Amino acid sequence: MNSIIFELRANNVTEEDIETIIAKVKNRLTEENLDIELQKLGYDKIFTVDYDDYFDDDADDFEDMKKGGFKDFEE
């Protein structure tokens, strides 16, 4: 639990909100539940990542690279 609190503090979550989050998830402590409670309080997720948010149809980029595309980046 100390590492969770440390991570919340390191991400500028207020002490009051930390207490609220811990109280709500203490019986169902998972990374997903922590992030759900963070988002309810207006914070960004800390413990989980939505990879779909980062990769916007990278399959096309990968296909271009296989075909020899992206030569602008070569030296």
N, C-alpha and C positions, 0 to 999 in steps of 0.2 A: 504493500500500500504506500510505503514511503516513496518508492520510485514513481508511482502515479502522481502523487502530490508534487514531487519535485518537477516532473514534466509539466504539470499544469502551471506551476509557478513560473517555470522557465518560459512558458508561452503567454505570460502576462494575464493569466486568469486571476481575478481578484480572490482574496481569501474567503469572502462571503460566498462567492459563486463556487469555489472549491468545496466548501462545506455543504452547500446545496446539492452539488453533483454527487459527492460521496454518499450523502444520506440517501439519495434516490437510487443509486446503483449498488449499494452495499450487499444486497442479497442476490443480485444478478450482475456481478462484475465481469464485464467483457469489454474489449476494446470498442466494439460497435455501440454498446450501451453508453459508454463514456462519451463517445462522439455525438450520439443522439442528444444527450443532455447538454453538451457544449453548444450544439447548434440551436437548441431551444432557447439558450441564453444569449444567442447572437455571436458566438465565437465560431471560428473555423474548426474543422476537424483537426485533431492532433494525432490520434492513434491509428486511424485507418486511412487508406488512400483509394480513391476512385480512379483507377487507371484509365478508364474511358474518358475522363475529363482531360487527361494529359495527351492522349493519342487520338487525334482527329482524323481517322481514316488513313493511318500510316501505311496501310497495305498498298495504296497507290504509290507512295514514295518508295517503298521497298521494291515494287515492280520496276519503277524507273531506274533505281540503282542497279538492278540485275541486268537491265538493258543498256547500261553504260551512261545513264543520265547523270545529272548533277556534276558535270564537268567544270562548272564555274568554280567549284570548291577545290579543284585540283591545283597543285602548284606547278 
